[in-house]
Amino acid sequence: MKILMLTPYVPYPPASGGQIRTLNLLKYLSKNNEITLIALYKDDKTKKYKEFLKPYCKNIYLCKRPEKPWQFKTIWRAIFSSDPFLIARNFSEEAKKIVSTIVKEEQFDVIHAETFYIMPHIQDTDTPIFLVEQTIEYKVYQHFVNSLPFFIRFLFMFDIVKLKRWESFYWRKALLVGTVSEADKKEIQRLEPNITPVIIPNCAGDEMFVPRLEKKDFTKPVILFIGNFDWLQNTEAVTILSTEVAPLINKLLPAARIIVAGQNAKLKLKINLSPNIEIINLSQDDSATVLRLYKTSTLFIAPIFGPGGTRLKILAAMASGLPVISSKTGVEGLNLSDNTHVLIANTPQEFAKQTIRILKDEKLYEHIRKNAYDLAKKEYSWEYIAKKLEIVYQQIKKT
């Protein structure tokens, strides 16, 4: 099939959840399909990554979007047009022109749009559009606004209204909508009862799967959290971990060490460090350190309470043979059962209790991580999901 794929980012390096997702889909879809990629970029240095995508795409068009969010033109458009800030921030006239031109010149079987805010670049066309929502954006933005001081929240409320309106509009415009989780599917159906999304979940990258589950050292356990700290949900998680969970753990397990790693970690995290907590700042393309941290740690902990798709960090931990302790929100959308694939905790006290519990019970430790690892190999591999996506494309083509 001939696929035109649009993304609001260059899917290399595999640094963010969206980049990891698109790169792996390109890798497997390209085996049986011809792909033209249109991707937005904000920094000219990003264009060098085009070379890494050429093995998977027939044609690649990289299009400039505003480099910085708070530019006058972007703010003006967000305030004085019907567009929410997210669309204004991610709009490229260049991309709009290229899409219009190549859709007229070539016959594509499907247009695959990753995120609703890439949709304004697609003009009226007879080519069927498959829109994948990696998260329900208005809910994420609402969570962000709720974190702001009360007296300035009202400044953002109108933008949330616009965001919700346009998100729903583009769901209706697409022939078919995809989500990454059952929870997101239900939210779309709640807002738009006539839409029945399909689920195309996130997965663990091939490089994250260890060949076998090695024995771990419990005398000096390493507890890991990895995230991109441009996301509020991750900075919130680390605040809870460092101020409320870590002191409870270290009181009972003084030898335990907590590592917090991610992009912009030292810039974004405003926490008081103790001797038991280490912050590691990761560059965008430092995949070697990410692999090392997952494979040398003892346990993954995720006190996440904000909305947002499914967590690739959880899937990476499962593939790496790390047992996961997470909030219910953190594993929402994943087919995980408490005490079978994961340990659920919803308060700082529960996180500490579950941490002590699993690190002092080797039988439970092995039970949780083996079940999670097996499930990741069975249901959360990109090769499996790409085949599922190809079936969706074929169904769209016949419509």
Secondary structure, 3 states (H helix, E strand, C coil): CEEEEEECCCCCCCCCHHHHHHHHHHHHHCCCCEEEEEEEECCHHHHHHHHHHHHHCCEEEEEECCCCCCCHHHHHHHHHCCCCHHHHHCCCHHHHHHHHHHHHHCCCCEEEEECHHHHHHCCCCCCCEEEEECCCHHHHHHHHHHCCCHHHHHHHHHHHHHHHHHHHHHHHHCCEEEECCHHHHHHHHHHCCCCCCEECCCCECHHHCCCCCCCCCCCCCEEEEECCCCCHHHHHHHHHHHHHHHHHHHHHCCCCEEEEEECCHHHHCCCCCCCCEEEEECCCCCHHHHHHHHHHCCEEEECCCCCCCCCHHHHHHHHHCCCEEECCCCCCCCCCCECCCEEECCCHHHHHHHHHHHHCCHHHHHHHHHHHHHHHHHHCEHHHHHHHHHHHHHHHHHC
